[in-house]
Amino acid sequence: MLVDTGGDTVADTASPADTLGDVATEAPATGSTSGILCEFSQSVVNNDESVNATSTATWTCDATTRSLAANGLPDHEVGTFPNSNNPSAISAQTVAVTFPLEPKLTSEAGTPVMTVAYILNGVKVEVGTAGRCTDAGVCTAAGGSGGQWTMDAVGENSFDFGNDDSHGHVQPTGTYHYHGIPEGFVTLLNKGEAMTLVGWAVDGFPIYASYGHTDAADATSAIKEVTGTFTLKATLDAGRPSTDVYGPGAFTQDWEYTANSGDLDECNGRFGVTPEFPSGIYHYYLADTFPFGQRCVKGTVTGGGGPVGPGGPGTGDAASISCDVVPAGMPCCGDDTCGGPETAASCPADCD
């Protein structure tokens, strides 16, 4: 189905809920996502002053693969971009990624990836950041400080990445992306307090926003806001910048996985029943508690996850990024996804 809508703002137009329609409610077999949103397509005029363009996204499936072709533009109201903490404007991208149609769990601990998921509107999710601070508290959102302390973009308010109310902001390449729940998109879906499928993780498993069953195995159990299973360390790591400046929780290293303290596993996922998969499937969550979304994946990435980060799960790092895709004058590691510091080996054209 193709939706082409106008109006003063996205909030005044037809929502993605219209595009979703009566989606298939059952998968042929546990682990297979065949038949679920395999013909999802939308074209939504977004007259938000920071977008002022048409957001397009088309999802298709063949026998083994789910594919996304999109322009990466959000279909909902966004913040003001550029802004003082995020000096980049939103621009259309070429998004062409693939996902396994029959995802399989292959890693018990999870594998870190840079881009962890794509929302149905074609906008990517990168929960972690490349921002780093030194022991002395010298920080840069671009990751070039040489520090080891990973800045978090959501939650504790020590850092301002210029995010909007959908936890989104813009990379120097013009790529709008989410660091947490895509609130604007969820609002358009208008599902209320219900399990809401919002996209697909790069390993092919579904991703939901905020709500799940109290008993993951029982579709008749009450709906609740799911919580991550990480807690603040009782004693923060030695050498960490002062908590007088950067409060507890400001850095990824302030948190630790604490079994049974929440609803989800190390990658913010669990096995359970969902409206689309009544027999149960492994699935991830974007949630309001740390780590706010999966920072690793449990399955195999075939075409959408980008480079594996050297800093471990959740860092949002990449070993390098091509200088060819970065605007002139911008540091090659200034796009919030590749880990600094810059070197001649990681980005030679920018280090002359």
Secondary structure as GFF3:
##gff-version 3
##sequence-region A 1 352
A	DSSP	beta_strand	4	5	.	.	.	ID=ss1
A	DSSP	three_ten_helix	10	12	.	.	.	ID=ss2
A	DSSP	alpha_helix	16	20	.	.	.	ID=ss3
A	DSSP	beta_strand	41	46	.	.	.	ID=ss4
A	DSSP	beta_strand	53	61	.	.	.	ID=ss5
A	DSSP	beta_strand	65	70	.	.	.	ID=ss6
A	DSSP	beta_strand	95	100	.	.	.	ID=ss7
A	DSSP	beta_strand	117	119	.	.	.	ID=ss8
A	DSSP	beta_strand	124	125	.	.	.	ID=ss9
A	DSSP	beta_strand	132	133	.	.	.	ID=ss10
A	DSSP	beta_strand	139	140	.	.	.	ID=ss11
A	DSSP	beta_strand	149	150	.	.	.	ID=ss12
A	DSSP	beta_strand	168	170	.	.	.	ID=ss13
A	DSSP	beta_strand	176	178	.	.	.	ID=ss14
A	DSSP	alpha_helix	183	189	.	.	.	ID=ss15
A	DSSP	beta_strand	197	201	.	.	.	ID=ss16
A	DSSP	beta_strand	206	209	.	.	.	ID=ss17
A	DSSP	beta_strand	211	213	.	.	.	ID=ss18
A	DSSP	beta_strand	223	225	.	.	.	ID=ss19
A	DSSP	beta_strand	230	232	.	.	.	ID=ss20
A	DSSP	three_ten_helix	252	254	.	.	.	ID=ss21
A	DSSP	beta_strand	255	257	.	.	.	ID=ss22
A	DSSP	beta_strand	269	272	.	.	.	ID=ss23
A	DSSP	beta_strand	281	286	.	.	.	ID=ss24
A	DSSP	three_ten_helix	323	325	.	.	.	ID=ss25
A	DSSP	three_ten_helix	348	350	.	.	.	ID=ss26
###
